[in-house]
Amino acid sequence: MENFRKVRTSEEESPLPFPDLPPDVVEMKVKEGSKIRNLMNFAMAQMELKGSRQIVFSGCGRAVTKTITCVEIMKRKLGGLHQVTKVRYKTLLEVWENQDPLPGGPAQNLTVHKNVPSICILLSRDPLDPNQTGYQPPEPRHGLGTQLGEAAEDTASSSTKGLKRPLPPPGEELLTKKVQVQVPDSPRGSGSTDRQPDHHH
């Protein structure tokens, strides 16, 4: 397989698995190489500047975790969002091309069908049907936050008596680290350095 290079990947287009979506709903298609910061900037602009009531995040394969991260950031920033999560399988078509085919032999292209998990998450400012599968109500803004904060402070103060430096609020530090991880780009701009083919042979 070392002489084969992946020339393209296509996924089957499938309708969003949510009933009653407005036709102009924004779907954020999260790819493995997507920058979370860019996705969030665009999504927040849709919800805050354009006043969208609903937004869908979707991703498949390796992008599933990134999709969930985007949704969690969105919920934290906006608050009060109803959520429905649907998980399904999608078929990806990968076409691989032989870089040095045998002289006189057939041009060798391989098409690989891959079934990958795909996640679709609908976030809505308006209430959704709480009986549909995958529904999550908005997290309460105040009650829960204060309880969590107090619990965290208790454990923090007891475990860091010797430290003078105040601890950052939980979560923020993690986010900045996450964003920094997204920054380096491979020269081809795809963002996925782990699958670049080796051109030496």
C-alpha positions, 0 to 999 in steps of 0.5 A: 500500500505504500505507493498508494496515495489517497486522492479524494474522500467523499461522504454520502450526503444524507438529510439531517436526522431532525424533523421540522428544521427550518430550511435555512438552518445552518449546518456546521460540518466539522472536519478533522482538520477544522480549527475550533476557533474558526468554527466557533467564531462563525457559529457564534456570529450566526446565533448572536448577529444573525439571530438564528434560533437553531444550529446543527453541528455534524461530524464523522469519524475522527471529527466526532470528538471535535464536534462535541467540543464545539457544542459544549463551548457553544452551550457554555457561551450562550446558555439556555440551549436545548439539545438533541444528539443523533448518532448514526453511521455514514459511508465514506468513499476513499479513492486511493491511486497507485503512484507508480503503476506497473508499465503496461498494467492497468491504472490501479485505483482502489475505492474503499468504502468505510463505515464511520460513526457520524454525530449530528447535534441540534442546538436550539434556543427554542424548546424542542420536543423533550420526548424525542430520543437524544434530547437534553434540556438546557443546563440550569444557569445559576443553581448548578454553577454555584454548587459546582463552584463551591465544591471546587473551591473547597477541594482547591483550598484544602489541597493547595494550602502551601500555594499562594497563586490563585487557581484559574477557574476550572475549564478556562485553562483547558480551553486555551490548551485545547485551542493551542493544540489546533494551531500548527498547520501542515504545509498543505493546510489540511491540518492532519499531519498524521496521514501525510504520505511519505514521498521518498520512494 
